[in-house]
Amino acid sequence: MRSILLMIENFATKNYSLYLPLFYTIFHLILFANLLGIIPYSTTPTVEIIMTLSISLTLILGILLVGFLTHRLRLFAIFLPSGTPIGLVPLMVFLEIFGILTKAISLGLRLAINLITGHLLLKVIIGFIWSAYINGTSVFILVLPLILLTVFICLEILIAYLQAYIFTFISILTLKDISFE
């Protein structure tokens, strides 16, 4: 909890520390959803791209809504860099809106794709070990793949934590972008 509060205070502002319960909940929702897939015969909800995109788009839109409620029409200043020539204003506004949508999409896709690849690798290794065992390979020969499997499971746990942390961190940076402070 303290690390998420420090992220908010260091990268957004202390004024936004009231959003600690939101970011704390998002972090743990994603972390536990990621860890669920390591349990045998279960699935990870965060490998569903629709779920991760829904979370990221809802969060980004919520942050923009908070920005609008806080700054009113001044929020539109983030869509237009200072010193932009009048002729380029429509293009710059379009590009900035496109950039925010791209950030939300990449936030959701990053989470899903990293977990999908890790889970696929684990399933391939488990399938290899099981196939070798069924075909009569000695357990002594399978010790190395079992050690490799254990290392990959530990890495999957680390990746589950890191992905939740990165998702929360980028969300907090997006909150900072609308803070004007």
Secondary structure in CASP SS format (residue, H / E / C, confidence):
PFRMAT SS
TARGET T0000
AUTHOR 0000-0000-0000
METHOD secondary structure of the structure
MODEL  1
M C 1.00
R H 1.00
S H 1.00
I H 1.00
L H 1.00
L H 1.00
M H 1.00
I H 1.00
E H 1.00
N H 1.00
F H 1.00
A C 1.00
T C 1.00
K H 1.00
N H 1.00
Y H 1.00
S H 1.00
L H 1.00
Y H 1.00
L H 1.00
P H 1.00
L H 1.00
F H 1.00
Y H 1.00
T H 1.00
I H 1.00
F H 1.00
H H 1.00
L H 1.00
I H 1.00
L H 1.00
F H 1.00
A H 1.00
N H 1.00
L H 1.00
L H 1.00
G C 1.00
I C 1.00
I C 1.00
P C 1.00
Y C 1.00
S C 1.00
T C 1.00
T C 1.00
P H 1.00
T H 1.00
V H 1.00
E C 1.00
I H 1.00
I H 1.00
M H 1.00
T H 1.00
L H 1.00
S H 1.00
I H 1.00
S H 1.00
L H 1.00
T H 1.00
L H 1.00
I H 1.00
L H 1.00
G H 1.00
I H 1.00
L H 1.00
L H 1.00
V H 1.00
G H 1.00
F H 1.00
L H 1.00
T H 1.00
H H 1.00
R H 1.00
L H 1.00
R H 1.00
L H 1.00
F H 1.00
A H 1.00
I H 1.00
F H 1.00
L C 1.00
P C 1.00
S C 1.00
G C 1.00
T C 1.00
P C 1.00
I H 1.00
G H 1.00
L H 1.00
V H 1.00
P H 1.00
L H 1.00
M H 1.00
V H 1.00
F H 1.00
L H 1.00
E H 1.00
I H 1.00
F H 1.00
G H 1.00
I H 1.00
L H 1.00
T H 1.00
K H 1.00
A H 1.00
I H 1.00
S H 1.00
L H 1.00
G H 1.00
L H 1.00
R H 1.00
L H 1.00
A H 1.00
I H 1.00
N H 1.00
L H 1.00
I H 1.00
T H 1.00
G H 1.00
H H 1.00
L H 1.00
L H 1.00
L H 1.00
K H 1.00
V H 1.00
I H 1.00
I H 1.00
G H 1.00
F H 1.00
I H 1.00
W H 1.00
S H 1.00
A H 1.00
Y H 1.00
I H 1.00
N C 1.00
G C 1.00
T C 1.00
S C 1.00
V C 1.00
F C 1.00
I C 1.00
L C 1.00
V H 1.00
L H 1.00
P H 1.00
L H 1.00
I H 1.00
L H 1.00
L H 1.00
T H 1.00
V H 1.00
F H 1.00
I H 1.00
C H 1.00
L H 1.00
E H 1.00
I H 1.00
L H 1.00
I H 1.00
A H 1.00
Y H 1.00
L H 1.00
Q H 1.00
A H 1.00
Y H 1.00
I H 1.00
F H 1.00
T H 1.00
F H 1.00
I H 1.00
S H 1.00
I H 1.00
L H 1.00
T H 1.00
L H 1.00
K H 1.00
D H 1.00
I C 1.00
S C 1.00
F C 1.00
E C 1.00
END
